[in-house]
Amino acid sequence: MARVYNFSAGPAVLPLEALQEAQADLVDYKGSGMSVMEMSHRGKEYDALHNEAIANVKELMGLSDDYAILFLHGGASLQFAMIPMNFLGEGQTADYVNAGSWGSAAIKQARLIGNVNVAADCQKDIPTRMPEAGEMKWTPGAAYSHITTNETISGAQLKVMPETGSPLIGDMSSDILSRPMDYSRFAMVYAGAQKNLGPSGVALVAMRKDFAAKGSISLPTMLRYQTHIDENSLYNTPPCFSIYMLCLTTRWLKKIGVENMFKINRDKAQLIYDAVDASSFYRGTAKKEFRSDMNVTFRLPTEELETLFIKQASEAGMKQLKGHRSVGGIRASIYNAFPVAGVQTLVDFMKAFEKRNG
C-alpha cells in the first residue's frame, strides 16, 4: 500500500526514515533480543536512548545545563493544570494570552487553581489572529506569563515573542523546533510530541532549573516538576517507545538543521497561501501577518463544496484535510516531516477543484 499525504493536525506525519528505522528494530532492537516496547526503562539500552533524546533536544533548542528536559505523561493538557499547581501561589496572579482554543483551555484550568489575568483576548476575532504587542497588558510581579505560540485550530501563529516582565511559559505543541527561536527567553516550554516531535504518548517539557525550584512542595509527588527533574524523567515508567521515536525524529532534524527546516516550512506554507490569495474561490481564515506555517486554514464558498473537497482530496490520497469540528473549513497541517511533494499535490488539486466547481 502506498503512503498517503497525511495532513492530520496530530497525531501527525513522522519522518519516513525514522519510521523505517523503527520498523527494522521493532522486534529486535540492535541485537538486544527485545523490542524497545519490551525492555526495562532501567536497562542500558533504553538508558542510552533516553539520554540521547535529552541531549538532542537541548542541542536543537540551544539550551544550557541551566535547563532540564523532561518527558512526561498526560500530554500538553496535563501541563495546563500542573503549571498553576506548581507556580501559582496564594495571593499571586498569572498572566495568560487567550488567542484561541488552546489558550482558552489553559486559562480554564489555571482559574481552578488561582487568580488569572487575561493579558490579551482575541480568541473570537475573525479573521483569526494573535494579539499585537501593544494590546498585551502584563501584571507587574506576576507569578508567570503564559502564551500559546501557534493556535492549531485557528491557524494563527505568534511571530514575535513578547516581553512580559515575569517568567515566560510557552505552549509550543504545534510549532516547537519548526523555526529558529531563542528558547533561553523562556522559563518553561512544553509541547505534546504528536505534531513535530514524535508519536502521541509523551509531552516534552524544557524548564529552567531555578524556576522549577520555586514549585510548590505540597503537591503529590507525580505532580511536582522537581520530582521529574531529580529523577531524569524516570521516577515512574516513562512512555519508552514514544521517547524512542522522539529520539529518532530529533536525529533526523539534527541532520537537516532548524534553520533549514524553517526555510522549508515557510516555503511549503507559502505555496498554499499563494494559491489561496490568487483565487476568489478560496478564503484564508487567519490575518496575513499571523498566518501559521504549520496549520494552513481556509474556507470554500459553501460547506457543501468543503465536504466535496475533502472527499475528493481523500480519494486522491490526501487525508485529514477537514478543519477542526469547532470551526469547520479546511486545515492542512504541514509540520516538519510533511513532504514538499505533498504540498504541491494539494496546490495542484486546489486549482483543478476550483476549475471544476468555481
One Martini backbone bead per residue (centre of mass of N, CA, C, O) as a GRO file, in nm:
protein
  358
    1MET     BB    1   0.095   0.037   0.024
    2ALA     BB    2   0.062   0.357  -0.022
    3ARG     BB    3   0.143   0.653   0.087
    4VAL     BB    4   0.003   0.919   0.218
    5TYR     BB    5  -0.114   1.242   0.265
    6ASN     BB    6  -0.075   1.372   0.597
    7PHE     BB    7  -0.280   1.644   0.742
    8SER     BB    8  -0.265   1.602   1.031
    9ALA     BB    9  -0.273   1.761   1.356
   10GLY     BB   10  -0.298   1.500   1.544
   11PRO     BB   11  -0.151   1.273   1.477
   12ALA     BB   12   0.138   1.288   1.275
   13VAL     BB   13   0.370   1.309   1.067
   14LEU     BB   14   0.659   1.117   1.001
   15PRO     BB   15   0.960   1.031   0.943
   16LEU     BB   16   1.041   0.787   0.734
   17GLU     BB   17   1.322   0.702   0.850
   18ALA     BB   18   1.215   0.655   1.136
   19LEU     BB   19   1.010   0.434   1.068
   20GLN     BB   20   1.212   0.238   0.934
   21GLU     BB   21   1.393   0.197   1.180
   22ALA     BB   22   1.171   0.095   1.368
   23GLN     BB   23   1.095  -0.148   1.195
   24ALA     BB   24   1.375  -0.290   1.206
   25ASP     BB   25   1.366  -0.278   1.549
   26LEU     BB   26   1.101  -0.394   1.670
   27VAL     BB   27   1.193  -0.692   1.764
   28ASP     BB   28   1.521  -0.609   1.746
   29TYR     BB   29   1.723  -0.411   1.935
   30LYS     BB   30   2.039  -0.414   1.853
   31GLY     BB   31   2.063  -0.725   1.962
   32SER     BB   32   1.882  -0.765   2.238
   33GLY     BB   33   1.600  -0.939   2.184
   34MET     BB   34   1.428  -0.665   2.190
   35SER     BB   35   1.201  -0.440   2.230
   36VAL     BB   36   1.144  -0.126   2.337
   37MET     BB   37   0.856  -0.215   2.450
   38GLU     BB   38   1.007  -0.441   2.658
   39MET     BB   39   1.215  -0.285   2.799
   40SER     BB   40   1.382  -0.155   3.043
   41HIS     BB   41   1.416   0.170   3.184
   42ARG     BB   42   1.696   0.060   3.338
   43GLY     BB   43   1.842  -0.010   3.097
   44LYS     BB   44   2.105   0.047   2.880
   45GLU     BB   45   1.954   0.081   2.614
   46TYR     BB   46   1.745   0.289   2.704
   47ASP     BB   47   1.926   0.495   2.844
   48ALA     BB   48   2.066   0.591   2.584
   49LEU     BB   49   1.812   0.700   2.445
   50HIS     BB   50   1.715   0.898   2.659
   51ASN     BB   51   1.980   1.077   2.664
   52GLU     BB   52   1.982   1.146   2.366
   53ALA     BB   53   1.715   1.296   2.354
   54ILE     BB   54   1.798   1.519   2.547
   55ALA     BB   55   2.047   1.618   2.389
   56ASN     BB   56   1.901   1.688   2.126
   57VAL     BB   57   1.710   1.900   2.237
   58LYS     BB   58   1.920   2.092   2.352
   59GLU     BB   59   2.062   2.146   2.085
   60LEU     BB   60   1.815   2.247   1.916
   61MET     BB   61   1.744   2.476   2.149
   62GLY     BB   62   2.005   2.600   2.287
   63LEU     BB   63   2.062   2.469   2.576
   64SER     BB   64   2.158   2.466   2.886
   65ASP     BB   65   2.219   2.335   3.212
   66ASP     BB   66   1.983   2.523   3.329
   67TYR     BB   67   1.823   2.295   3.187
   68ALA     BB   68   1.547   2.080   3.173
   69ILE     BB   69   1.450   1.759   3.040
   70LEU     BB   70   1.119   1.635   2.986
   71PHE     BB   71   0.920   1.324   3.011
   72LEU     BB   72   0.567   1.316   2.992
   73HIS     BB   73   0.266   1.262   3.083
   74GLY     BB   74  -0.058   1.394   2.953
   75GLY     BB   75   0.035   1.606   2.792
   76ALA     BB   76  -0.042   1.935   2.757
   77SER     BB   77  -0.300   1.927   2.935
   78LEU     BB   78  -0.155   1.876   3.208
   79GLN     BB   79   0.002   2.147   3.210
   80PHE     BB   80  -0.237   2.333   3.264
   81ALA     BB   81  -0.232   2.235   3.572
   82MET     BB   82   0.067   2.211   3.673
   83ILE     BB   83   0.156   2.500   3.658
   84PRO     BB   84  -0.031   2.632   3.876
   85MET     BB   85   0.028   2.426   4.101
   86ASN     BB   86   0.339   2.512   4.116
   87PHE     BB   87   0.326   2.864   4.056
   88LEU     BB   88   0.032   2.946   4.184
   89GLY     BB   89  -0.008   3.127   4.445
   90GLU     BB   90  -0.118   3.277   4.705
   91GLY     BB   91  -0.186   3.606   4.587
   92GLN     BB   92  -0.140   3.546   4.294
   93THR     BB   93  -0.059   3.615   3.943
   94ALA     BB   94  -0.151   3.510   3.613
   95ASP     BB   95  -0.062   3.534   3.279
   96TYR     BB   96  -0.281   3.532   2.983
   97VAL     BB   97  -0.320   3.431   2.650
   98ASN     BB   98  -0.614   3.465   2.428
   99ALA     BB   99  -0.604   3.313   2.084
  100GLY     BB  100  -0.764   3.037   2.155
  101SER     BB  101  -0.843   2.719   2.241
  102TRP     BB  102  -0.572   2.662   2.405
  103GLY     BB  103  -0.561   2.915   2.576
  104SER     BB  104  -0.841   2.870   2.702
  105ALA     BB  105  -0.779   2.596   2.837
  106ALA     BB  106  -0.555   2.701   3.024
  107ILE     BB  107  -0.727   2.908   3.177
  108LYS     BB  108  -0.938   2.718   3.297
  109GLN     BB  109  -0.734   2.562   3.479
  110ALA     BB  110  -0.605   2.801   3.635
  111ARG     BB  111  -0.877   2.899   3.774
  112LEU     BB  112  -0.883   2.651   3.973
  113ILE     BB  113  -0.623   2.767   4.141
  114GLY     BB  114  -0.625   3.088   4.054
  115ASN     BB  115  -0.521   3.393   3.951
  116VAL     BB  116  -0.630   3.555   3.642
  117ASN     BB  117  -0.480   3.733   3.371
  118VAL     BB  118  -0.595   3.866   3.072
  119ALA     BB  119  -0.378   4.021   2.861
  120ALA     BB  120  -0.528   3.888   2.604
  121ASP     BB  121  -0.827   3.890   2.365
  122CYS     BB  122  -0.875   3.702   2.035
  123GLN     BB  123  -1.044   3.437   1.995
  124LYS     BB  124  -1.312   3.567   1.826
  125ASP     BB  125  -1.163   3.663   1.592
  126ILE     BB  126  -1.240   3.789   1.255
  127PRO     BB  127  -0.991   3.709   1.169
  128THR     BB  128  -0.754   3.529   1.278
  129ARG     BB  129  -0.525   3.585   1.565
  130MET     BB  130  -0.284   3.777   1.720
  131PRO     BB  131  -0.157   3.977   1.939
  132GLU     BB  132  -0.047   4.270   1.991
  133ALA     BB  133   0.187   4.412   2.182
  134GLY     BB  134   0.006   4.665   2.287
  135GLU     BB  135  -0.244   4.465   2.403
  136MET     BB  136  -0.059   4.356   2.626
  137LYS     BB  137  -0.137   4.310   2.980
  138TRP     BB  138   0.080   4.317   3.237
  139THR     BB  139   0.170   4.196   3.551
  140PRO     BB  140   0.318   4.304   3.810
  141GLY     BB  141   0.466   4.029   3.953
  142ALA     BB  142   0.410   3.782   3.818
  143ALA     BB  143   0.447   3.447   3.830
  144TYR     BB  144   0.349   3.432   3.519
  145SER     BB  145   0.362   3.384   3.156
  146HIS     BB  146   0.120   3.280   2.902
  147ILE     BB  147   0.167   3.111   2.584
  148THR     BB  148   0.054   3.051   2.245
  149THR     BB  149   0.231   3.020   1.949
  150ASN     BB  150   0.014   2.803   1.818
  151GLU     BB  151  -0.302   2.780   1.668
  152THR     BB  152  -0.421   2.497   1.533
  153ILE     BB  153  -0.721   2.573   1.461
  154SER     BB  154  -0.687   2.882   1.342
  155GLY     BB  155  -0.395   2.946   1.207
  156ALA     BB  156  -0.222   3.101   1.433
  157GLN     BB  157   0.091   3.294   1.472
  158LEU     BB  158   0.354   3.381   1.667
  159LYS     BB  159   0.631   3.580   1.566
  160VAL     BB  160   0.669   3.747   1.842
  161MET     BB  161   0.800   3.758   2.142
  162PRO     BB  162   0.726   3.868   2.446
  163GLU     BB  163   0.746   4.117   2.692
  164THR     BB  164   0.661   4.064   3.049
  165GLY     BB  165   0.840   4.060   3.341
  166SER     BB  166   0.806   3.746   3.352
  167PRO     BB  167   0.789   3.430   3.350
  168LEU     BB  168   0.805   3.241   3.053
  169ILE     BB  169   0.541   3.049   2.896
  170GLY     BB  170   0.527   2.783   2.638
  171ASP     BB  171   0.299   2.666   2.404
  172MET     BB  172   0.453   2.440   2.141
  173SER     BB  173   0.301   2.195   2.010
  174SER     BB  174   0.284   2.312   1.682
  175ASP     BB  175   0.610   2.466   1.666
  176ILE     BB  176   0.834   2.308   1.760
  177LEU     BB  177   1.126   2.320   1.583
  178SER     BB  178   1.031   2.507   1.312
  179ARG     BB  179   1.215   2.744   1.431
  180PRO     BB  180   1.390   2.988   1.524
  181MET     BB  181   1.488   3.019   1.882
  182ASP     BB  182   1.494   3.181   2.200
  183TYR     BB  183   1.462   2.971   2.464
  184SER     BB  184   1.603   3.142   2.700
  185ARG     BB  185   1.342   3.331   2.745
  186PHE     BB  186   1.238   3.081   2.890
  187ALA     BB  187   1.127   2.901   3.167
  188MET     BB  188   0.907   2.747   2.977
  189VAL     BB  189   0.851   2.455   2.768
  190TYR     BB  190   0.580   2.295   2.581
  191ALA     BB  191   0.492   1.961   2.426
  192GLY     BB  192   0.335   1.775   2.228
  193ALA     BB  193   0.469   1.527   2.016
  194GLN     BB  194   0.231   1.475   1.774
  195LYS     BB  195   0.368   1.686   1.550
  196ASN     BB  196   0.717   1.740   1.570
  197LEU     BB  197   0.848   1.477   1.758
  198GLY     BB  198   0.616   1.242   1.742
  199PRO     BB  199   0.427   1.056   1.915
  200SER     BB  200   0.207   0.981   2.116
  201GLY     BB  201   0.252   0.990   2.497
  202VAL     BB  202   0.433   1.259   2.501
  203ALA     BB  203   0.583   1.525   2.689
  204LEU     BB  204   0.758   1.818   2.650
  205VAL     BB  205   0.999   1.965   2.885
  206ALA     BB  206   1.142   2.292   2.927
  207MET     BB  207   1.335   2.386   3.224
  208ARG     BB  208   1.425   2.595   3.453
  209LYS     BB  209   1.566   2.515   3.748
  210ASP     BB  210   1.502   2.773   3.921
  211PHE     BB  211   1.199   2.763   3.862
  212ALA     BB  212   1.132   2.479   3.967
  213ALA     BB  213   1.220   2.542   4.270
  214LYS     BB  214   0.940   2.719   4.314
  215GLY     BB  215   0.770   2.492   4.361
  216SER     BB  216   0.549   2.320   4.507
  217ILE     BB  217   0.566   2.096   4.809
  218SER     BB  218   0.236   2.003   4.841
  219LEU     BB  219   0.239   1.798   4.626
  220PRO     BB  220   0.216   1.543   4.457
  221THR     BB  221   0.478   1.389   4.328
  222MET     BB  222   0.381   1.370   4.016
  223LEU     BB  223   0.311   1.705   4.015
  224ARG     BB  224   0.620   1.757   4.032
  225TYR     BB  225   0.882   1.875   3.861
  226GLN     BB  226   1.119   1.804   4.054
  227THR     BB  227   1.091   1.503   4.042
  228HIS     BB  228   1.171   1.474   3.731
  229ILE     BB  229   1.445   1.606   3.757
  230ASP     BB  230   1.574   1.420   3.976
  231GLU     BB  231   1.487   1.147   3.778
  232ASN     BB  232   1.502   1.187   3.466
  233SER     BB  233   1.204   1.078   3.398
  234LEU     BB  234   1.226   0.798   3.617
  235TYR     BB  235   1.024   0.759   3.851
  236ASN     BB  236   0.862   0.629   3.631
  237THR     BB  237   0.733   0.483   3.372
  238PRO     BB  238   0.792   0.564   3.067
  239PRO     BB  239   0.730   0.639   2.726
  240CYS     BB  240   0.946   0.468   2.556
  241PHE     BB  241   0.859   0.460   2.254
  242SER     BB  242   0.809   0.764   2.221
  243ILE     BB  243   1.102   0.844   2.290
  244TYR     BB  244   1.237   0.687   2.068
  245MET     BB  245   1.096   0.845   1.836
  246LEU     BB  246   1.207   1.118   1.923
  247CYS     BB  247   1.499   1.047   1.880
  248LEU     BB  248   1.477   0.993   1.574
  249THR     BB  249   1.361   1.272   1.499
  250THR     BB  250   1.606   1.442   1.609
  251ARG     BB  251   1.814   1.322   1.427
  252TRP     BB  252   1.685   1.422   1.164
  253LEU     BB  253   1.687   1.728   1.239
  254LYS     BB  254   1.992   1.761   1.273
  255LYS     BB  255   2.060   1.712   0.971
  256ILE     BB  256   1.900   1.967   0.873
  257GLY     BB  257   1.814   2.189   1.057
  258VAL     BB  258   1.635   2.452   1.173
  259GLU     BB  259   1.686   2.663   0.956
  260ASN     BB  260   1.611   2.481   0.715
  261MET     BB  261   1.332   2.401   0.817
  262PHE     BB  262   1.211   2.682   0.805
  263LYS     BB  263   1.237   2.726   0.500
  264ILE     BB  264   1.062   2.488   0.422
  265ASN     BB  265   0.806   2.565   0.578
  266ARG     BB  266   0.760   2.843   0.449
  267ASP     BB  267   0.737   2.740   0.155
  268LYS     BB  268   0.502   2.550   0.192
  269ALA     BB  269   0.295   2.756   0.293
  270GLN     BB  270   0.314   2.958   0.054
  271LEU     BB  271   0.191   2.781  -0.164
  272ILE     BB  272  -0.095   2.790  -0.041
  273TYR     BB  273  -0.135   3.095   0.000
  274ASP     BB  274  -0.105   3.166  -0.299
  275ALA     BB  275  -0.353   3.006  -0.393
  276VAL     BB  276  -0.556   3.162  -0.223
  277ASP     BB  277  -0.484   3.461  -0.321
  278ALA     BB  278  -0.542   3.388  -0.638
  279SER     BB  279  -0.837   3.351  -0.524
  280SER     BB  280  -1.209   3.365  -0.502
  281PHE     BB  281  -1.274   3.072  -0.376
  282TYR     BB  282  -1.066   3.116  -0.160
  283ARG     BB  283  -1.035   3.159   0.216
  284GLY     BB  284  -0.868   3.287   0.451
  285THR     BB  285  -0.870   3.288   0.826
  286ALA     BB  286  -0.604   3.445   0.860
  287LYS     BB  287  -0.408   3.682   0.918
  288LYS     BB  288  -0.134   3.740   0.740
  289GLU     BB  289   0.069   3.817   0.988
  290PHE     BB  290  -0.045   3.518   1.137
  291ARG     BB  291   0.028   3.295   0.967
  292SER     BB  292   0.074   2.966   0.959
  293ASP     BB  293   0.325   2.713   0.896
  294MET     BB  294   0.152   2.452   1.008
  295ASN     BB  295  -0.163   2.574   0.983
  296VAL     BB  296  -0.370   2.574   0.707
  297THR     BB  297  -0.649   2.794   0.670
  298PHE     BB  298  -0.969   2.741   0.488
  299ARG     BB  299  -1.227   2.841   0.260
  300LEU     BB  300  -1.528   2.795   0.101
  301PRO     BB  301  -1.828   2.902  -0.020
  302THR     BB  302  -1.925   2.611   0.091
  303GLU     BB  303  -1.990   2.330   0.275
  304GLU     BB  304  -2.041   2.143   0.036
  305LEU     BB  305  -1.766   2.196  -0.099
  306GLU     BB  306  -1.594   2.103   0.139
  307THR     BB  307  -1.691   1.812   0.141
  308LEU     BB  308  -1.599   1.752  -0.151
  309PHE     BB  309  -1.303   1.820  -0.117
  310ILE     BB  310  -1.236   1.609   0.100
  311LYS     BB  311  -1.327   1.361  -0.059
  312GLN     BB  312  -1.147   1.396  -0.318
  313ALA     BB  313  -0.877   1.417  -0.172
  314SER     BB  314  -0.887   1.138  -0.042
  315GLU     BB  315  -0.905   0.981  -0.314
  316ALA     BB  316  -0.608   1.124  -0.386
  317GLY     BB  317  -0.429   1.092  -0.100
  318MET     BB  318  -0.561   1.327   0.095
  319LYS     BB  319  -0.555   1.352   0.437
  320GLN     BB  320  -0.698   1.536   0.690
  321LEU     BB  321  -0.856   1.828   0.585
  322LYS     BB  322  -1.037   1.872   0.808
  323GLY     BB  323  -1.154   2.077   1.010
  324HIS     BB  324  -1.230   2.160   1.297
  325ARG     BB  325  -1.531   2.104   1.451
  326SER     BB  326  -1.552   2.413   1.566
  327VAL     BB  327  -1.499   2.553   1.248
  328GLY     BB  328  -1.417   2.410   1.004
  329GLY     BB  329  -1.321   2.355   0.699
  330ILE     BB  330  -0.976   2.385   0.615
  331ARG     BB  331  -0.681   2.176   0.708
  332ALA     BB  332  -0.324   2.210   0.669
  333SER     BB  333  -0.089   2.004   0.810
  334ILE     BB  334   0.278   2.105   0.791
  335TYR     BB  335   0.503   1.972   0.927
  336ASN     BB  336   0.823   1.894   0.921
  337ALA     BB  337   0.760   1.594   0.782
  338PHE     BB  338   0.627   1.725   0.554
  339PRO     BB  339   0.613   1.708   0.222
  340VAL     BB  340   0.646   1.897  -0.055
  341ALA     BB  341   0.487   1.715  -0.254
  342GLY     BB  342   0.217   1.735  -0.095
  343VAL     BB  343   0.172   2.037  -0.137
  344GLN     BB  344   0.172   2.037  -0.447
  345THR     BB  345  -0.067   1.844  -0.474
  346LEU     BB  346  -0.272   2.029  -0.336
  347VAL     BB  347  -0.248   2.273  -0.524
  348ASP     BB  348  -0.334   2.125  -0.780
  349PHE     BB  349  -0.610   2.043  -0.670
  350MET     BB  350  -0.724   2.324  -0.613
  351LYS     BB  351  -0.721   2.420  -0.908
  352ALA     BB  352  -0.901   2.191  -1.022
  353PHE     BB  353  -1.147   2.233  -0.836
  354GLU     BB  354  -1.210   2.522  -0.922
  355LYS     BB  355  -1.255   2.460  -1.224
  356ARG     BB  356  -1.504   2.267  -1.162
  357ASN     BB  357  -1.657   2.473  -0.916
  358GLY     BB  358  -1.627   2.804  -0.967
   0.00000   0.00000   0.00000
